[in-house]
Amino acid sequence: MRSGGAGSRSRSSSSWRLPCRGRRRPPNVGWIILNWREAGLLIAGLIVFPLIITGVVLNTIFLVREIRRNEQHEAFITPSPTS
């Protein structure tokens, strides 16, 4: 029997590691797209979703600009109180 030193580990103590042999295969995700109709809907969704997000962002930008312009207009029209 060996004494318990730093280099006295047996091979079975590291048996929890998976061997890495050859090329690693990608995960099996082929079940996500089942048929062409679902693939078409997925592609359409990937195109339409960014368009909707872009529209919401642009609408928000224009609304903020309009609010600022309106505040500047009101500040110009309304006389400031003088002491």
JONOR-V261323 format. One record per residue. N is the residue number from 1. D_FIRST is the distance of its C-alpha to the first C-alpha in Angstrom with 1 decimal. Layout:
n->N d_first->D_FIRST
n->N d_first->D_FIRST
//
This chain:
n->1 d_first->0.0
n->2 d_first->3.8
n->3 d_first->6.7
n->4 d_first->9.4
n->5 d_first->12.0
n->6 d_first->14.9
n->7 d_first->13.8
n->8 d_first->10.4
n->9 d_first->12.2
n->10 d_first->11.7
n->11 d_first->15.0
n->12 d_first->15.6
n->13 d_first->16.1
n->14 d_first->19.3
n->15 d_first->20.6
n->16 d_first->23.5
n->17 d_first->25.3
n->18 d_first->28.0
n->19 d_first->28.1
n->20 d_first->31.3
n->21 d_first->32.7
n->22 d_first->36.3
n->23 d_first->39.2
n->24 d_first->38.9
n->25 d_first->41.5
n->26 d_first->43.9
n->27 d_first->43.8
n->28 d_first->45.9
n->29 d_first->49.0
n->30 d_first->51.6
n->31 d_first->52.5
n->32 d_first->54.2
n->33 d_first->57.3
n->34 d_first->58.5
n->35 d_first->61.9
n->36 d_first->64.5
n->37 d_first->66.4
n->38 d_first->63.5
n->39 d_first->62.7
n->40 d_first->66.3
n->41 d_first->66.2
n->42 d_first->63.0
n->43 d_first->64.7
n->44 d_first->67.9
n->45 d_first->65.9
n->46 d_first->64.1
n->47 d_first->67.6
n->48 d_first->69.5
n->49 d_first->67.0
n->50 d_first->67.1
n->51 d_first->70.9
n->52 d_first->71.1
n->53 d_first->68.9
n->54 d_first->71.1
n->55 d_first->74.2
n->56 d_first->73.0
n->57 d_first->72.1
n->58 d_first->75.4
n->59 d_first->77.3
n->60 d_first->75.7
n->61 d_first->76.4
n->62 d_first->80.1
n->63 d_first->80.4
n->64 d_first->79.1
n->65 d_first->81.5
n->66 d_first->84.4
n->67 d_first->83.6
n->68 d_first->83.6
n->69 d_first->86.8
n->70 d_first->88.4
n->71 d_first->87.5
n->72 d_first->88.9
n->73 d_first->92.1
n->74 d_first->92.5
n->75 d_first->91.9
n->76 d_first->94.7
n->77 d_first->97.1
n->78 d_first->96.7
n->79 d_first->98.1
n->80 d_first->95.9
n->81 d_first->97.1
n->82 d_first->98.7
n->83 d_first->99.1
//
